[in-house]
């Protein structure tokens, strides 16, 4: 996909720490890779698209929720490369509200076809019988898992770290399905410590990561999920807005925003030894801000700027 879609290169941007905590912090701007296919979504899709083309399949099918970054990126990939895309969406009530939902509206504008299913049926997304039913309905397709994580996605995420990143002592990454951090772990140096900041509650992520990586130089920091996936409060909103105002970098509220909040809190607590070089990965996902603001407006909470 690298030679099929024009992308901008990721860059490491220094974050000025006025606290003078003795730590050098950089943010790898994976969000700048592509306007709509940004961050880890580009990385996860890259080799899957190449495999689909190799297999001669012109339709891509995957799963996601109402504000899925993965669904939005997949739809745009299909539009850019002339491939058909199908999104199996959790929540049949969303079918009548496509144009009220910024993510689904964008995916629809990229000609993605939708199949809306109940939350109960969605639990069968990995069931072979359910996949066969989808093939009977839509014909042959290349299947990409929810969130995009599989072996080929890990391969793409292994390219996030480059030679210039070998000087960092810590590499921090937000964690959803565990695919991105697995790739980072695989390509990291043994001496580097990889810190994952889960956006979800639960202990299942360690098992998922161990499916894709045999290295042990990593740890999950589970104190900054703010109640679970897509959960947010006024403290996090204020942090995201202040961070953008101070550093001119937008953070998404589900993943990178929570990770950066956690990193800044750990810096205050002296978690990182003085002299440490810390690299945080911006995994994109900025398209989700519009959807989150819709939800915040209904709750009469402050909006993300």
C-alpha positions as CSV (number, residue, x, y, z in Angstrom):
1,X,0.0,0.0,0.0
2,X,3.0,2.3,0.6
3,X,3.4,2.9,-3.1
4,X,-0.4,3.0,-3.8
5,X,-1.4,5.7,-1.4
6,X,0.6,9.0,-1.0
7,X,1.6,9.4,2.6
8,X,3.6,11.9,4.7
9,X,6.3,10.5,6.8
10,X,5.9,10.2,10.6
11,X,8.2,12.5,12.6
12,X,9.3,12.7,16.3
13,X,8.3,16.0,17.9
14,X,9.8,17.1,21.2
15,X,7.3,18.0,23.9
16,X,8.6,20.8,26.0
17,X,8.4,19.9,29.7
18,X,8.4,23.2,31.6
19,X,8.5,21.2,34.8
20,X,12.2,20.5,34.2
21,X,11.7,16.9,35.4
22,X,15.0,15.8,33.8
23,X,13.2,13.6,31.2
24,X,13.2,14.1,27.4
25,X,9.8,13.4,26.0
26,X,9.0,13.0,22.3
27,X,5.8,12.2,20.5
28,X,6.0,10.2,17.3
29,X,3.5,11.9,15.0
30,X,1.9,8.8,13.3
31,X,-1.2,10.9,13.0
32,X,0.5,12.8,10.2
33,X,0.9,9.8,8.0
34,X,-2.3,10.4,6.1
35,X,-5.2,12.7,6.7
36,X,-7.8,9.9,6.9
37,X,-5.8,6.7,7.0
38,X,-3.6,7.8,9.9
39,X,-1.5,6.3,12.7
40,X,-1.8,2.6,13.5
41,X,-4.7,2.1,11.2
42,X,-2.5,2.7,8.2
43,X,0.1,0.3,9.7
44,X,-2.4,-2.4,10.3
45,X,-4.0,-2.2,6.9
46,X,-0.9,-2.0,4.8
47,X,0.0,-5.6,4.5
48,X,-3.6,-6.8,4.6
49,X,-4.3,-4.8,1.5
50,X,-1.3,-6.2,-0.3
51,X,-2.4,-9.7,0.7
52,X,-6.0,-9.0,-0.6
53,X,-4.5,-7.8,-3.9
54,X,-2.3,-10.9,-4.1
55,X,-5.3,-13.1,-3.6
56,X,-7.2,-11.3,-6.3
57,X,-10.0,-10.1,-3.9
58,X,-11.6,-6.8,-4.6
59,X,-13.8,-6.6,-1.6
60,X,-12.7,-5.9,2.0
61,X,-15.0,-6.7,5.0
62,X,-14.5,-5.9,8.6
63,X,-16.3,-5.1,11.9
64,X,-16.6,-2.1,14.1
65,X,-18.7,0.1,16.4
66,X,-20.4,3.4,15.8
67,X,-17.2,5.5,15.9
68,X,-14.6,3.0,14.8
69,X,-11.3,4.5,13.6
70,X,-10.7,1.2,11.8
71,X,-14.0,1.4,9.8
72,X,-13.3,5.0,8.8
73,X,-9.8,4.2,7.6
74,X,-10.9,1.0,5.8
75,X,-13.6,2.9,3.9
76,X,-11.1,5.5,2.8
77,X,-8.5,2.8,1.7
78,X,-11.2,1.2,-0.4
79,X,-12.1,4.6,-2.0
80,X,-8.5,5.4,-2.7
81,X,-7.6,2.0,-4.2
82,X,-10.9,1.2,-6.0
83,X,-11.8,-1.7,-3.7
84,X,-15.2,-2.5,-2.4
85,X,-15.6,-2.2,1.4
86,X,-18.2,-3.7,3.8
87,X,-18.6,-2.7,7.4
88,X,-20.4,-5.0,9.8
89,X,-21.5,-2.5,12.4
90,X,-22.5,-3.2,16.1
91,X,-25.9,-1.9,16.9
92,X,-28.8,-2.3,14.5
93,X,-30.4,1.0,15.7
94,X,-27.6,2.9,14.0
95,X,-29.0,2.0,10.5
96,X,-31.5,4.9,10.7
97,X,-28.9,7.3,12.1
98,X,-26.0,7.0,9.6
99,X,-26.0,10.7,8.7
100,X,-26.1,11.8,12.4
101,X,-22.9,9.8,13.0
102,X,-19.7,11.5,11.7
103,X,-17.8,8.2,11.3
104,X,-20.5,6.3,9.5
105,X,-21.4,9.3,7.4
106,X,-17.7,9.6,6.3
107,X,-17.5,5.8,5.6
108,X,-20.7,6.1,3.6
109,X,-19.3,9.0,1.6
110,X,-16.4,6.6,0.7
111,X,-19.0,4.1,-0.7
112,X,-18.7,1.6,2.1
113,X,-21.7,-0.8,2.4
114,X,-23.0,-1.5,5.8
115,X,-24.6,-4.4,7.6
116,X,-26.0,-3.4,11.0
117,X,-26.4,-6.2,13.5
118,X,-27.5,-6.6,17.1
119,X,-24.9,-6.5,19.9
120,X,-25.8,-10.1,20.6
121,X,-25.1,-11.2,17.0
122,X,-21.9,-9.1,17.0
123,X,-20.4,-11.5,19.5
124,X,-20.4,-14.1,16.7
125,X,-18.0,-12.0,14.6
126,X,-15.2,-14.7,14.8
127,X,-17.6,-17.6,14.4
128,X,-16.9,-19.5,11.1
129,X,-20.6,-20.2,10.6
130,X,-21.4,-16.5,10.8
131,X,-18.5,-15.6,8.4
132,X,-20.0,-18.2,5.9
133,X,-23.4,-16.4,6.2
134,X,-21.7,-13.2,5.3
135,X,-20.0,-14.8,2.3
136,X,-23.4,-16.1,1.1
137,X,-24.8,-12.6,1.4
138,X,-21.9,-10.6,-0.1
139,X,-19.9,-13.0,-2.1
140,X,-16.1,-13.5,-1.7
141,X,-14.2,-11.0,0.4
142,X,-11.0,-10.5,2.2
143,X,-11.7,-10.6,6.0
144,X,-10.0,-8.1,8.3
145,X,-10.7,-8.6,12.0
146,X,-12.3,-5.9,14.3
147,X,-9.7,-3.3,14.9
148,X,-7.6,-4.7,12.1
149,X,-5.4,-6.9,14.3
150,X,-3.9,-10.0,12.8
151,X,-0.4,-11.3,11.9
152,X,-0.2,-9.0,8.9
153,X,-1.2,-6.0,11.0
154,X,1.5,-6.8,13.5
155,X,4.0,-6.9,10.6
156,X,2.9,-3.4,9.7
157,X,3.1,-2.1,13.3
158,X,6.6,-3.4,13.5
159,X,7.6,-0.6,11.1
160,X,6.5,2.1,13.5
161,X,9.8,2.2,15.3
162,X,12.8,3.1,13.1
163,X,16.6,3.3,13.5
164,X,16.3,6.8,15.0
165,X,14.2,5.5,17.8
166,X,16.9,3.2,19.2
167,X,18.1,5.9,21.5
168,X,14.9,5.9,23.6
169,X,14.8,4.2,27.0
170,X,11.0,4.0,27.1
171,X,8.4,3.7,24.3
172,X,4.8,4.4,25.3
173,X,1.7,3.3,23.3
174,X,-2.0,3.3,23.9
175,X,-3.6,-0.2,23.7
176,X,-7.0,-1.3,22.2
177,X,-6.8,-4.8,20.8
178,X,-3.1,-5.2,21.5
179,X,-1.9,-5.3,17.9
180,X,0.0,-2.0,17.7
181,X,1.9,-2.6,20.9
182,X,2.8,-6.1,19.9
183,X,4.4,-4.8,16.7
184,X,6.3,-2.2,18.7
185,X,7.5,-4.8,21.2
186,X,8.7,-7.1,18.4
187,X,10.8,-4.3,16.8
188,X,12.1,-2.8,20.0
189,X,15.5,-3.3,21.5
190,X,15.7,-5.7,24.5
191,X,17.0,-2.8,26.6
192,X,14.0,-0.6,25.8
193,X,11.0,-0.7,28.1
194,X,7.6,-0.7,26.3
195,X,4.7,0.7,28.3
196,X,1.2,0.1,27.2
197,X,-1.8,2.3,28.3
198,X,-5.0,0.3,27.8
199,X,-8.1,2.2,26.9
200,X,-10.3,-0.7,28.2
201,X,-10.8,-2.4,31.5
202,X,-9.9,-6.0,32.0
203,X,-6.9,-8.3,32.1
204,X,-7.4,-10.1,28.8
205,X,-4.9,-7.8,26.9
206,X,-1.8,-9.5,28.3
207,X,-2.9,-12.8,26.9
208,X,-3.6,-11.1,23.5
209,X,-0.2,-9.5,23.4
210,X,1.6,-12.8,24.2
211,X,-0.1,-14.3,21.1
212,X,2.0,-12.0,18.9
213,X,5.1,-11.4,20.9
214,X,7.5,-13.6,22.9
215,X,9.5,-10.7,24.3
216,X,9.2,-9.6,28.0
217,X,10.4,-6.0,27.9
218,X,6.9,-4.6,28.3
219,X,4.4,-3.6,30.9
220,X,0.7,-2.5,30.9
221,X,-0.1,0.7,32.9
222,X,-3.8,0.1,33.8
223,X,-4.5,3.3,35.8
224,X,-5.6,5.6,33.0
225,X,-8.5,4.0,31.2
226,X,-11.0,6.5,32.8
227,X,-13.6,3.8,33.3
228,X,-13.2,1.9,30.0
229,X,-13.4,2.2,26.3
230,X,-14.8,5.5,25.1
231,X,-15.3,6.7,28.7
232,X,-14.2,10.2,29.4
233,X,-14.6,12.9,32.1
234,X,-14.1,16.6,32.4
235,X,-10.6,16.2,33.7
236,X,-9.5,14.3,30.6
237,X,-11.3,16.8,28.3
238,X,-9.5,19.7,30.0
239,X,-6.2,17.9,29.7
240,X,-6.7,17.3,25.9
241,X,-7.7,20.9,25.3
242,X,-4.8,22.3,27.3
243,X,-2.3,20.0,25.6
244,X,-3.5,21.2,22.2
245,X,-3.3,24.8,23.3
246,X,0.2,24.4,24.6
247,X,1.7,22.1,22.1
248,X,-0.5,22.6,19.0
249,X,-1.2,18.8,18.8
250,X,-4.7,17.3,18.8
251,X,-5.2,14.2,20.9
252,X,-8.0,11.7,20.5
253,X,-10.1,11.1,23.6
254,X,-10.2,7.3,23.4
255,X,-6.5,6.3,23.0
256,X,-3.7,8.9,22.7
257,X,-5.4,11.4,25.0
258,X,-5.5,8.9,27.8
259,X,-2.0,7.7,27.2
260,X,-0.6,11.3,27.3
261,X,-2.6,12.0,30.4
262,X,-1.0,8.9,32.0
263,X,2.5,9.9,30.9
264,X,2.2,13.4,32.3
265,X,0.9,12.0,35.6
266,X,3.8,9.5,35.8
267,X,6.3,12.3,35.1
268,X,4.9,14.2,38.0
269,X,5.2,11.1,40.2
270,X,8.9,10.6,39.2
271,X,8.1,7.2,37.5
272,X,10.8,7.8,34.8
273,X,14.4,8.1,36.1
274,X,16.1,11.4,35.5
275,X,17.9,11.4,32.1
276,X,15.4,9.1,30.5
277,X,14.4,9.5,26.9
278,X,10.7,8.7,26.4
279,X,9.0,8.2,23.1
280,X,5.1,8.2,23.0
281,X,3.3,7.0,19.9
282,X,0.5,9.2,18.5
283,X,-1.8,6.5,16.9
284,X,-4.1,9.0,15.1
285,X,-7.8,8.4,15.6
286,X,-8.7,12.1,15.4
287,X,-11.8,11.4,13.4
288,X,-13.4,10.1,16.5
289,X,-13.4,13.6,18.2
290,X,-16.5,14.7,16.3
291,X,-18.5,11.7,17.5
292,X,-17.3,12.1,21.0
293,X,-18.3,15.8,21.0
294,X,-21.8,14.7,19.9
295,X,-22.0,12.5,23.0
296,X,-20.5,15.3,25.2
297,X,-23.0,17.8,23.9
298,X,-25.9,15.5,24.9
299,X,-24.5,15.2,28.4
300,X,-23.9,19.0,28.5
301,X,-20.2,18.5,29.1
302,X,-17.3,20.6,27.8
303,X,-16.3,19.9,24.2
304,X,-12.9,18.8,22.8
305,X,-11.5,21.7,20.9
